Amino acid sequence: LSALKRNLESFVSKAKYDEAVLARREAVAKAERKEQEISELVTIWQREINFTRAVENQLLKKRIADLEKQGAHNPLDTLPDWDYIQSMSPVNVSPFGIQCKDRDCNDSIIILIREICRSRAAAKVARLQEPPPKIDIPGGEPRFFVGLGLAADVPKYLRFKGKIPNRMLSRKNLLLLIKDAWAAKMLHDAAPRRKGQRTTLSDFLYMYLKKRFGSQEAVAEWGYNLVDACRRHRFQSVDCQLFADIASGALEEEVYHDQMRMVERLKAVFHRLDVDVNGGRARGIVPKAHAIESLRAFWPGKGDKEIDQMKNALEADQPGDNLTYRWLFQNDSECVLLDVVREQEMEARESYMNGLSLWGDTIRAKAKRSWTNTWREDLGYIERVVEAEDEEFTTEVRAEDIKMRAPIEASKFLANLRRGVLRKGPASE
């Protein structure tokens, strides 16, 4: 009996057993539902992973295709191209190249910025140690200009009645204003509504100053200061001389454009020399000795004096044996060579006109001919004399181009001829 009781203690009642079975079934069902949810989440996660991998593969394939198209990546691409930097710099960059050897672009820029800051600091200390400069106020320059009035024969940009303050424009500021005015005029004349017709510089100056400064008083103030600054600096810069003469009507605007075309031809000469001396590849650098020979070939009529002037100008622009010619033709560079070349062109014009006048008077005195002959006959006669004396002098106007036969005074004839384009070179040009 005791053993039976002990065995019965390990058994449970049927009600508890049924309750336990029911609880187990519910737990199993709940676990199955959780497994189903987990399986669904795993499926969704796997789908997202596959989608992400597909997108990454597409991007990777596109990147690989771009790299294959551009060529294999070269680690040297991150290094500065010192040959190109030298071709665009007016000074020797070898010391900087040595200082930045085997460094990438970022490190090179950091080094150069430090050098610039060090140089600026040294320059500032040097300025502080220098005695203060003496300021000389020019006693001969007036403090005010007196306006020319409002008459119709006064250019519109100078029409004003009263006193105008003298700003004493510096040469640097004057050249900046002149370059900006020429650039604006090129755009104005190139407009379709102009149909290829140029506005005179005098008329355009009024529109330019009016648009930039507003009132007529401001237009006149800048106009008078512009004219005065050109007068003061005309012997220091051909740009000032040309601008003043064209604005006043003493020269035609085509003279300026002819000089600009001459500068472009000179640039093409240096480019061809660059290609020849560097094995068919332009590097922007040519030996200075070769450049001087190219100048001599470009202007065969120039003497040793003019060639020496250009040689000294090149040395002033860029000391050394090599010439970075691209820098010479940049808009913001004050190139001594181009100033010298253009000054020589203006001097050749003046020499030609003086010689033409002298030859004309001499020949007419000998031949007992009068200046009152028709201008077609005069021009043809003078041309034959000039060509006999010097075959290199040519003019834009030939006798056969003139159709009218109206008499003209010698002074007016020479003044009209002086206003246009005159060149010294072979007649084939």
PyMOL commands that set and color helices and strands:
alter all, ss='L'
color gray80, all
select helices_A, chain A and resi 2-9+14-70+75-78+82-87+94-99+105-129+156-158+171-189+192-194+201-213+216-233+238-248+253-277+288-298+304-317+325-328+336-367+375-389+399-401+410-419
alter helices_A, ss='H'
color red, helices_A
select strands_A, chain A and resi 144-146+163-165+285-287+322-324+393-395+422-424
alter strands_A, ss='S'
color yellow, strands_A
deselect
rebuild
show_as cartoon
